[in-house]
Amino acid sequence: MIRTLARILLCVSIAALVGCAVPGRIAEPGSGQDSGQGFGANRDTISGSTSPPQGMSRGDWLSRVAACHLLRVGQNLDVAVTDSAVIAAADKYGFRVDAIIERSNQLVVEYGARGPALLAFATESCRQVSEATGMTSTLVRFEPDGTLRTQWLRIDGIEIADGFAEKTIGELRRARAVGLVINSPGGSVFEARRLGRYLRTMGLRTAVDQSCTSACIDVLAGGAERYVTPAAKLGIHQSKVPRRFSSHEGGQLYVADAFLYLREMGIDPDVAIAAASVPNNKILLISLTDALQTGLVTDVIERVE
């Protein structure tokens, strides 16, 4: 299925990006129409496929799977990408790959200039497809020959300073990376969280194979999937509070921000409370067991390729 999807992705019309017209009647998302014209039950699926989630017609569900695919294509301006949850859905629900591509093109036409509405629909669709398939929503890239691209960007020993997020985002895009290996002593919390939110939005993975402490933890937390090697060191402590938070109340708000960021990333926010109890000149190392239990890490791997 992956290789088939790759071949079609590489041949898909640029209409998926610019919204060229596609002939045929189009059913509105959520209309319940299983496309008497355009997407018939025999055209969009293969035999023996799983029924869509309760309350969804096959047409509705195909629209959501296609929207998730379209989100990744649009984010990267690259047709040689998709989402891992889309691949899982194609297998589980028996959607034909060409039907997913065609429906993606139709969605562009349906929404026209309503870009924000399409973005919201696609983002929610990825969440739903991920939940239904049990597959974490992550970016999948393909090489020209159809094989999976496994290129990661590596950053070792660099402090997270002003401009770090923007620079790293540029490097990730240029490298067409699927993840970020980050080993850093920390630095700017603002830059770390900006990068972390970008990584999560784009479905990129993070990994640590040496040492990641202080604000670096916020970058790690942003990965859609978060890996460490057995020898990796993860450390937390109090952040240096910026001047605007220099009062007692401001300091509490700063801790609250850390709490809310981790919760946003789906990680036990008590990690932020633990960090607040450690003086800035000391480091509390998090065991791999605790890192896994809190969700800070999703898997321990032998090495990062």
Secondary structure in CASP SS format (residue, H / E / C, confidence):
PFRMAT SS
TARGET T0000
AUTHOR 0000-0000-0000
METHOD secondary structure of the structure
MODEL  1
M C 1.00
I H 1.00
R H 1.00
T H 1.00
L H 1.00
A H 1.00
R H 1.00
I H 1.00
L H 1.00
L H 1.00
C H 1.00
V C 1.00
S C 1.00
I C 1.00
A H 1.00
A H 1.00
L H 1.00
V H 1.00
G C 1.00
C C 1.00
A C 1.00
V C 1.00
P C 1.00
G C 1.00
R C 1.00
I C 1.00
A C 1.00
E C 1.00
P C 1.00
G C 1.00
S C 1.00
G C 1.00
Q C 1.00
D C 1.00
S C 1.00
G C 1.00
Q C 1.00
G C 1.00
F C 1.00
G C 1.00
A H 1.00
N H 1.00
R H 1.00
D H 1.00
T E 1.00
I C 1.00
S C 1.00
G C 1.00
S C 1.00
T C 1.00
S C 1.00
P C 1.00
P C 1.00
Q C 1.00
G C 1.00
M C 1.00
S C 1.00
R H 1.00
G H 1.00
D H 1.00
W H 1.00
L H 1.00
S H 1.00
R H 1.00
V H 1.00
A H 1.00
A H 1.00
C H 1.00
H H 1.00
L H 1.00
L H 1.00
R H 1.00
V H 1.00
G H 1.00
Q H 1.00
N H 1.00
L C 1.00
D C 1.00
V C 1.00
A C 1.00
V E 1.00
T E 1.00
D E 1.00
S H 1.00
A H 1.00
V H 1.00
I H 1.00
A H 1.00
A H 1.00
A H 1.00
D H 1.00
K H 1.00
Y H 1.00
G C 1.00
F E 1.00
R C 1.00
V H 1.00
D H 1.00
A H 1.00
I H 1.00
I H 1.00
E H 1.00
R H 1.00
S H 1.00
N H 1.00
Q H 1.00
L H 1.00
V H 1.00
V H 1.00
E H 1.00
Y H 1.00
G C 1.00
A C 1.00
R C 1.00
G H 1.00
P H 1.00
A H 1.00
L H 1.00
L H 1.00
A H 1.00
F H 1.00
A H 1.00
T H 1.00
E H 1.00
S H 1.00
C H 1.00
R H 1.00
Q H 1.00
V H 1.00
S H 1.00
E H 1.00
A H 1.00
T H 1.00
G C 1.00
M C 1.00
T C 1.00
S C 1.00
T C 1.00
L E 1.00
V E 1.00
R E 1.00
F E 1.00
E C 1.00
P C 1.00
D C 1.00
G C 1.00
T C 1.00
L E 1.00
R C 1.00
T C 1.00
Q C 1.00
W E 1.00
L E 1.00
R E 1.00
I E 1.00
D E 1.00
G C 1.00
I C 1.00
E C 1.00
I E 1.00
A C 1.00
D C 1.00
G C 1.00
F H 1.00
A H 1.00
E H 1.00
K H 1.00
T H 1.00
I H 1.00
G H 1.00
E H 1.00
L H 1.00
R H 1.00
R H 1.00
A H 1.00
R C 1.00
A C 1.00
V C 1.00
G E 1.00
L E 1.00
V E 1.00
I E 1.00
N E 1.00
S E 1.00
P C 1.00
G C 1.00
G E 1.00
S C 1.00
V H 1.00
F H 1.00
E H 1.00
A H 1.00
R H 1.00
R H 1.00
L H 1.00
G H 1.00
R H 1.00
Y H 1.00
L H 1.00
R H 1.00
T H 1.00
M H 1.00
G C 1.00
L C 1.00
R E 1.00
T E 1.00
A E 1.00
V E 1.00
D C 1.00
Q C 1.00
S E 1.00
C E 1.00
T E 1.00
S C 1.00
A C 1.00
C H 1.00
I H 1.00
D H 1.00
V H 1.00
L H 1.00
A H 1.00
G H 1.00
G C 1.00
A C 1.00
E C 1.00
R E 1.00
Y E 1.00
V E 1.00
T C 1.00
P C 1.00
A C 1.00
A C 1.00
K E 1.00
L E 1.00
G E 1.00
I E 1.00
H C 1.00
Q C 1.00
S C 1.00
K C 1.00
V C 1.00
P C 1.00
R H 1.00
R H 1.00
F H 1.00
S C 1.00
S C 1.00
H H 1.00
E H 1.00
G H 1.00
G H 1.00
Q H 1.00
L H 1.00
Y H 1.00
V H 1.00
A H 1.00
D H 1.00
A H 1.00
F H 1.00
L H 1.00
Y H 1.00
L H 1.00
R H 1.00
E H 1.00
M C 1.00
G C 1.00
I C 1.00
D C 1.00
P C 1.00
D H 1.00
V H 1.00
A H 1.00
I H 1.00
A H 1.00
A H 1.00
A H 1.00
S C 1.00
V C 1.00
P C 1.00
N C 1.00
N C 1.00
K C 1.00
I C 1.00
L E 1.00
L E 1.00
I C 1.00
S C 1.00
L H 1.00
T H 1.00
D H 1.00
A H 1.00
L H 1.00
Q H 1.00
T C 1.00
G C 1.00
L C 1.00
V C 1.00
T C 1.00
D E 1.00
V E 1.00
I C 1.00
E C 1.00
R C 1.00
V C 1.00
E C 1.00
END
